[in-house]
Amino acid sequence: MSEPSDLKRLISASRLRLSRLSPFFSTLALHTPFHVSERVPTAATDGQAVYVNPAFFEKQTPEARDGLLLHEVLHAALLHVPRRGGRDPQAWNVAADIVVNGILVRNGFSIPEGGLRDIGLERLSVEEVYDRVAKDGKKRRAPTESDLLEGAPDDAPGAGEREGGRAKSQAHLEGQWRNALRAAADANEAAGQGQAPAGLEREVESVREPQLDWRSYLWRFLTRTPVDFEEFDRRFVGQGLYLETISGQSVQVLVAVDTSASIQRQLLTQFLGEVTGILQAYPGLACDLFFADAALDGPYPLQGGLTIPAPKGGGGTDFRPFFTTAERDYNDWPHKVAVYLTDGFGSFPERAPDFPTLWVVTPGGKLLDKFPFGETVRLLA
């Protein structure tokens, strides 16, 4: 469908207003392709472009147009489409709308009519909001139709790009938006307004955070020799030096899974599958598994072919019981390491343990540089 000249003019006017109001938001808008679509009731995004219903858009006030466009731009730039993963689409859309609308209001913009608000949740990441909404079971008024699309509407450019084609370009798409966010932060900082507008710091950092291959990182961490651990130096992390064999020097691996973080079964299976693969490859490693919220459940000896026991928990998060148990009950193991799968929000020990720790942090969890000790890596599919 051809782009109506009136729609182009109105979008250009909105971009001009944004340039006067916010270097950050105007830069993101300049990086966003806008297309007309009568298949969407108001506006929507597939993570690559924003699609606007021209009849609806023309009826809005200038302020409402700015807010509507920015709502979709933020969904796209903050990767709310690919970040959904296997989560429930409607509940994820509700969580993403709560976060985006909170950002818009705190920065003086209008939100779409009937837009969802939750002042108590909107400062969290979308993943955290999703987990809270799912856990408390509240009935929230959701949009009649999601504005986070699987692909372009069939009357818009790019129609027909569905899962098969999109998967191949996902890394490229994420790289594009990270570059756009970097440019927006630079423009905002050059204008003396900091790196990001109010409420965006957490979302921007979660998107811009360096993406490491967590599987390779886990292998390198668990297959260093006991001497490597004793002479541990962070400067050498990432150089790819790991064991070809472990002969005669056993290492006890203690794995903890945070069951208060609503970790998806898929992520848990993926993580523990990688751990068991390493154990099978290196017989010198022994492993005990724990589940932890405010209390501790375990240990469960983790061997190849083990059926993962049903996680127990659901309470608040406290990391201290695990580290207390590790130091007390495994004191006779001269070489032990800990791996903790968590979102990172909880009570930490007052002092670091005397053994190496790797925090494997779930999507949307605590920023990696905010952990008080140990190494950190983000768990991504």
C-alpha positions as CSV (number, residue, x, y, z in Angstrom):
1,M,0.0,0.0,0.0
2,S,1.3,3.4,-0.9
3,E,2.0,5.9,1.9
4,P,-0.6,8.6,2.0
5,S,0.9,12.1,1.8
6,D,-1.2,13.3,4.7
7,L,0.2,10.5,6.9
8,K,3.8,11.3,5.9
9,R,3.2,15.0,6.7
10,L,1.8,14.3,10.1
11,I,4.6,11.9,11.0
12,S,7.2,14.4,9.8
13,A,5.5,17.1,12.0
14,S,5.6,14.7,15.0
15,R,9.3,14.0,14.4
16,L,9.9,17.8,14.2
17,R,8.2,18.4,17.5
18,L,10.2,15.6,19.1
19,S,13.4,17.1,18.0
20,R,12.5,20.2,20.0
21,L,11.5,18.2,23.1
22,S,14.0,15.4,23.4
23,P,17.2,14.6,21.6
24,F,16.9,11.0,22.8
25,F,13.4,10.3,21.6
26,S,13.8,12.2,18.4
27,T,16.9,10.2,17.5
28,L,15.1,6.9,18.1
29,A,12.2,8.2,15.9
30,L,14.6,9.1,13.1
31,H,15.9,5.5,13.2
32,T,12.4,4.0,12.9
33,P,10.7,3.2,9.6
34,F,7.0,4.2,9.6
35,H,4.4,2.5,7.3
36,V,0.7,2.8,6.8
37,S,-1.5,-0.2,7.6
38,E,-5.3,-0.4,7.8
39,R,-5.0,-3.9,9.4
40,V,-3.9,-2.4,12.7
41,P,-6.6,-0.6,14.7
42,T,-4.3,2.2,15.9
43,A,-0.5,1.5,15.6
44,A,1.7,-1.5,16.2
45,T,5.3,-2.8,15.6
46,D,6.9,-6.0,14.6
47,G,10.2,-5.0,16.1
48,Q,11.5,-3.7,12.8
49,A,9.1,-0.9,11.8
50,V,6.0,0.9,13.1
51,Y,2.7,0.5,11.3
52,V,0.1,3.3,11.7
53,N,-3.6,3.3,10.8
54,P,-4.0,6.6,8.9
55,A,-7.7,7.1,9.6
56,F,-7.1,6.8,13.4
57,F,-3.9,8.8,13.4
58,E,-5.4,11.8,11.6
59,K,-8.1,12.1,14.2
60,Q,-5.6,12.5,17.1
61,T,-4.3,15.7,18.6
62,P,-0.6,16.5,17.9
63,E,0.3,15.5,21.5
64,A,-1.6,12.2,21.2
65,R,0.2,11.5,17.9
66,D,3.6,12.0,19.5
67,G,2.7,9.7,22.3
68,L,1.3,7.0,20.1
69,L,4.4,7.0,17.8
70,L,6.8,7.0,20.7
71,H,4.9,4.1,22.4
72,E,5.6,1.9,19.4
73,V,9.1,3.2,18.8
74,L,10.0,2.3,22.4
75,H,8.5,-1.2,22.0
76,A,10.7,-1.7,18.9
77,A,13.9,-0.1,20.2
78,L,13.8,-1.9,23.6
79,L,13.4,-5.2,21.7
80,H,10.1,-6.0,23.3
81,V,9.2,-8.3,20.4
82,P,12.2,-10.6,20.4
83,R,12.5,-10.4,24.2
84,R,9.2,-12.1,24.7
85,G,10.6,-15.5,23.8
86,G,8.1,-18.2,24.7
87,R,6.1,-16.1,27.2
88,D,2.3,-15.6,26.9
89,P,1.9,-13.0,24.2
90,Q,-1.0,-11.1,25.8
91,A,0.5,-11.0,29.3
92,W,3.8,-9.9,27.8
93,N,2.1,-7.1,25.8
94,V,0.4,-5.9,29.1
95,A,3.8,-5.9,30.9
96,A,5.5,-4.0,28.0
97,D,2.7,-1.5,27.8
98,I,3.0,-0.8,31.5
99,V,6.7,-0.1,31.3
100,V,6.5,2.0,28.1
101,N,3.5,4.1,29.3
102,G,5.3,4.8,32.6
103,I,8.4,6.0,30.7
104,L,6.2,8.3,28.5
105,V,4.3,9.8,31.4
106,R,7.5,10.5,33.4
107,N,8.9,12.3,30.5
108,G,5.9,14.5,29.9
109,F,4.3,12.7,26.9
110,S,0.7,11.6,26.4
111,I,-0.1,7.9,26.4
112,P,-2.6,6.2,24.0
113,E,-6.2,6.5,25.2
114,G,-7.0,3.8,27.6
115,G,-3.3,3.0,28.1
116,L,-2.3,0.7,30.9
117,R,-0.6,2.2,34.0
118,D,0.7,0.6,37.2
119,I,2.8,3.0,39.1
120,G,4.0,0.3,41.4
121,L,5.4,-1.8,38.6
122,E,6.3,0.5,35.7
123,R,9.9,1.2,37.0
124,L,10.8,-2.5,36.7
125,S,12.0,-4.3,33.6
126,V,9.4,-5.8,31.4
127,E,10.5,-9.3,32.4
128,E,10.0,-8.4,36.1
129,V,6.5,-6.9,35.4
130,Y,5.5,-10.0,33.5
131,D,6.6,-12.2,36.3
132,R,4.7,-10.1,38.9
133,V,1.5,-10.0,36.9
134,A,1.7,-13.7,36.2
135,K,2.4,-14.5,39.9
136,D,-0.3,-12.4,41.5
137,G,-2.9,-13.4,39.0
138,K,-4.4,-10.0,38.7
139,K,-6.9,-9.5,35.9
140,R,-5.7,-6.5,34.0
141,R,-7.5,-4.8,31.1
142,A,-5.5,-5.7,28.1
143,P,-5.6,-4.2,24.6
144,T,-8.3,-5.8,22.4
145,E,-5.5,-6.5,19.9
146,S,-1.8,-6.8,20.7
147,D,0.5,-4.0,19.2
148,L,3.5,-6.4,19.3
149,L,3.3,-8.3,16.0
150,E,4.8,-11.5,14.8
151,G,5.5,-9.9,11.4
152,A,4.4,-7.1,9.2
153,P,0.7,-6.7,8.5
154,D,-0.3,-8.2,5.2
155,D,-1.1,-4.7,3.7
156,A,2.3,-3.2,4.6
157,P,5.8,-3.4,3.2
158,G,7.6,-6.5,4.5
159,A,4.3,-8.6,4.7
160,G,5.0,-12.3,4.7
161,E,8.1,-12.1,6.8
162,R,7.2,-14.6,9.5
163,E,9.2,-16.7,11.9
164,G,11.5,-18.5,9.4
165,G,12.7,-15.3,7.7
166,R,12.9,-13.2,10.8
167,A,15.0,-15.7,12.8
168,K,17.9,-15.3,10.3
169,S,17.9,-11.5,10.8
170,Q,17.4,-11.4,14.5
171,A,21.0,-10.6,15.4
172,H,21.1,-7.9,12.8
173,L,17.9,-6.4,14.1
174,E,19.1,-6.3,17.6
175,G,22.4,-4.8,16.5
176,Q,20.5,-2.0,14.6
177,W,18.5,-1.0,17.7
178,R,21.6,-1.2,20.0
179,N,23.3,1.2,17.6
180,A,20.2,3.5,17.6
181,L,20.1,3.5,21.4
182,R,23.8,4.3,21.5
183,A,23.2,7.2,19.1
184,A,20.2,8.4,21.1
185,A,22.2,8.3,24.4
186,D,25.1,10.2,22.7
187,A,22.7,12.9,21.4
188,N,21.1,13.3,24.9
189,E,24.4,13.5,26.6
190,A,25.7,16.1,24.1
191,A,22.6,18.2,24.9
192,G,23.6,18.0,28.6
193,Q,20.6,15.8,29.5
194,G,22.4,12.6,30.6
195,Q,22.6,9.3,28.8
196,A,18.8,8.5,29.0
197,P,15.6,10.1,29.9
198,A,13.8,9.4,33.2
199,G,12.8,5.7,33.6
200,L,14.7,4.5,30.7
201,E,18.1,3.8,32.3
202,R,17.2,0.2,33.3
203,E,15.6,-0.8,30.0
204,V,18.4,0.8,28.0
205,E,21.1,-0.9,30.0
206,S,19.5,-4.3,29.7
207,V,19.4,-3.9,25.9
208,R,22.9,-2.3,25.5
209,E,24.6,-4.8,27.8
210,P,27.3,-6.7,26.1
211,Q,26.0,-10.1,24.9
212,L,28.4,-12.9,25.8
213,D,28.1,-16.5,24.8
214,W,27.0,-17.8,28.2
215,R,27.6,-21.5,27.2
216,S,31.2,-20.9,26.3
217,Y,31.6,-18.8,29.5
218,L,30.1,-21.6,31.6
219,W,32.5,-24.2,30.0
220,R,35.5,-22.0,30.7
221,F,34.4,-21.4,34.2
222,L,33.8,-25.0,35.2
223,T,36.8,-26.5,33.4
224,R,39.6,-24.4,34.8
225,T,42.0,-26.4,36.9
226,P,42.0,-26.1,40.7
227,V,45.3,-24.2,40.3
228,D,43.5,-21.8,37.9
229,F,41.0,-21.1,40.5
230,E,43.5,-20.6,43.2
231,E,45.5,-18.2,41.0
232,F,42.2,-16.6,39.7
233,D,42.7,-13.2,38.0
234,R,39.8,-11.5,36.3
235,R,42.1,-10.0,33.7
236,F,42.3,-13.5,32.0
237,V,38.6,-14.2,31.8
238,G,37.5,-14.7,28.3
239,Q,40.9,-15.7,26.8
240,G,39.5,-19.2,26.1
241,L,42.0,-21.0,28.3
242,Y,40.4,-24.2,29.7
243,L,41.2,-27.8,30.5
244,E,41.7,-30.5,27.9
245,T,41.6,-33.0,30.8
246,I,41.2,-33.0,34.5
247,S,43.4,-35.8,35.9
248,G,43.3,-36.7,39.6
249,Q,42.1,-33.3,40.7
250,S,38.3,-33.3,41.5
251,V,36.3,-30.1,41.6
252,Q,33.0,-30.0,43.5
253,V,30.4,-27.9,41.6
254,L,27.5,-26.5,43.6
255,V,24.6,-25.3,41.4
256,A,21.8,-23.2,42.9
257,V,18.6,-22.3,41.0
258,D,16.6,-19.3,42.3
259,T,13.0,-20.6,42.4
260,S,11.6,-17.2,43.4
261,A,12.4,-15.6,40.1
262,S,9.7,-17.4,38.0
263,I,12.4,-18.9,35.8
264,Q,10.8,-20.5,32.8
265,R,11.1,-24.2,32.6
266,Q,12.7,-23.8,29.1
267,L,15.5,-21.7,30.5
268,L,16.0,-24.1,33.5
269,T,16.2,-27.1,31.2
270,Q,18.6,-25.3,28.8
271,F,20.9,-24.3,31.7
272,L,20.9,-27.6,33.4
273,G,21.4,-29.4,30.1
274,E,24.5,-27.5,29.5
275,V,25.8,-28.2,33.1
276,T,25.2,-32.0,32.7
277,G,26.9,-31.9,29.3
278,I,30.0,-30.5,30.9
279,L,29.9,-33.1,33.7
280,Q,29.8,-35.9,31.2
281,A,32.7,-34.5,29.3
282,Y,34.9,-34.0,32.5
283,P,34.6,-36.9,35.0
284,G,36.7,-35.0,37.5
285,L,33.7,-32.7,38.2
286,A,31.1,-33.7,40.8
287,C,27.9,-31.6,41.1
288,D,25.2,-31.0,43.6
289,L,22.0,-29.1,42.7
290,F,20.0,-26.9,45.1
291,F,16.8,-25.0,44.7
292,A,16.6,-21.8,46.6
293,D,14.2,-18.9,47.5
294,A,14.4,-17.7,51.1
295,A,15.1,-21.3,52.1
296,L,17.2,-24.0,50.5
297,D,16.1,-27.4,49.1
298,G,18.7,-30.0,48.3
299,P,21.2,-31.2,47.6
300,Y,20.4,-33.3,44.5
301,P,23.4,-35.1,43.0
302,L,23.4,-34.0,39.3
303,Q,24.5,-36.8,37.0
304,G,24.0,-37.4,33.3
305,G,20.5,-38.5,32.5
306,L,19.1,-37.2,35.8
307,T,15.4,-36.3,35.7
308,I,15.3,-32.7,37.0
309,P,13.3,-32.7,40.2
310,A,10.4,-30.3,40.4
311,P,11.6,-26.9,41.7
312,K,10.4,-25.9,45.1
313,G,10.1,-22.4,46.3
314,G,8.1,-19.3,45.5
315,G,9.0,-17.1,48.5
316,G,11.3,-14.2,48.8
317,T,14.9,-14.3,47.5
318,D,17.8,-14.8,49.9
319,F,21.2,-16.0,48.6
320,R,22.7,-16.4,52.1
321,P,21.5,-19.9,53.0
322,F,23.1,-21.4,49.9
323,F,26.5,-19.8,50.6
324,T,26.3,-20.7,54.3
325,T,25.6,-24.3,53.4
326,A,28.4,-24.4,50.8
327,E,31.0,-23.2,53.3
328,R,29.7,-25.4,56.1
329,D,28.8,-28.7,54.5
330,Y,31.5,-28.8,51.8
331,N,34.3,-27.6,53.9
332,D,36.3,-30.9,53.3
333,W,36.4,-30.2,49.6
334,P,39.5,-28.2,48.9
335,H,38.4,-27.3,45.3
336,K,34.8,-26.1,44.9
337,V,33.0,-23.6,42.7
338,A,29.4,-22.3,42.7
339,V,27.1,-21.5,39.9
340,Y,23.9,-19.6,40.7
341,L,21.0,-19.2,38.2
342,T,19.0,-16.2,39.3
343,D,17.5,-12.8,38.4
344,G,19.8,-11.3,41.0
345,F,17.2,-9.6,43.1
346,G,17.7,-10.7,46.7
347,S,19.8,-10.5,49.9
348,F,23.5,-11.2,49.4
349,P,26.0,-12.4,52.0
350,E,27.9,-9.6,53.8
351,R,31.2,-11.0,52.6
352,A,32.2,-12.8,49.5
353,P,32.7,-16.6,49.8
354,D,36.2,-18.0,49.7
355,F,35.5,-20.0,46.5
356,P,34.8,-18.8,42.9
357,T,31.2,-18.0,42.0
358,L,29.5,-17.6,38.6
359,W,26.1,-15.8,38.5
360,V,24.1,-16.9,35.4
361,V,21.5,-14.1,35.2
362,T,18.1,-14.5,33.6
363,P,16.8,-12.1,30.9
364,G,15.6,-8.9,32.6
365,G,17.5,-9.6,35.8
366,K,19.9,-7.4,37.7
367,L,22.5,-5.6,35.7
368,L,25.7,-7.6,35.6
369,D,27.9,-5.0,37.1
370,K,25.7,-4.7,40.2
371,F,26.6,-8.0,41.7
372,P,28.8,-7.6,44.8
373,F,31.1,-10.5,44.0
374,G,31.9,-13.3,41.5
375,E,31.7,-13.4,37.8
376,T,28.5,-12.7,35.9
377,V,27.0,-13.7,32.5
378,R,23.5,-13.2,31.0
379,L,21.5,-16.4,30.1
380,L,20.1,-15.9,26.6
381,A,18.5,-18.4,24.3
